[in-house]
Every structure is written in structure tokens, then in C-alpha cells.
Amino acid sequence: MEELRHVTIGLEMTTAEARGEKFDFEAREKADAGKPKTRASVVAEMEAAIAASYPLVKSKARPQLLGWLEHQGEHYGKLVTAYRVNGVVPPVSRPKK
């Protein structure tokens, strides 16, 4: 879940920067460290961060998002590797029902 929290905070940072706001990533991670985490809470926070980013991404092109997307690809690779090492098929690779 730590990997997913890291990705969510990164999305919050990118969204704040797209709005022209300052964002202290390290302070945000430290503040989050003591919070109780459940699967539902991690998913809800990630969904909220994604929803907050959509209007900004759709409003105009932002070249600085390319670096963020590349970084997220690295996290995605780590998560897929963790799935496979543990004998689990990643959700994106599962057959559609």
C-alpha cells in the first residue's frame, strides 16, 4: 500500500503544481505516515486525487506531465513485478469477463 500512497501523493503534487500552487512532497509523505491505512481508504484517496486532476489535464496541454507519467510507469512496473513474484496475475492482465 505504501507504493500506492506514494503514487497518490505524487498525483496530488502534480495537480497542485498545475494550479500554480507549492507542494511539499516530503512533508506530505511524513504527515501521511501515521495515518491508518486500509485498502478502501487508499483506493478512495487515489480516486479523489485522480478526479481532482482530470479538469486540469483536460483544460490544456502540460508538457511537465510527461516526467510525472514516466515516473508513474516506474511505480507501475514495481507493482506488476510484486504481483508476479507472488504468483498473482496483475489486474490489467486478467481476462475480461
Phi, psi and omega in degrees: 000335180298322179297317179294322178296319179299316179296318180298315180294324176298321177293319176300319179296313181298320179296315179299315180296324178294333177276355182086017181262154175276150181215126179260098184301312183297318179296322180293319178295319179296318179296327182281338187302324183271356182287139174295141183235127171239164178303315182297320181290322179294316179296316181298318179293321179293317178298320178295319179295320178295314180299322179292332183278333185307310182300325181288320180291320182286335187289323176194159179293140179227097182303332182294345178289341180299317178297320179295316180298319178298315180298319179294328176299324177295317179294320178301315178300319178296318181293318179297319178298317179299317176304306188294321178299329180267013175074023181247138177278125179301147183308320183293339181265357182282147179298144177286142180266000000 
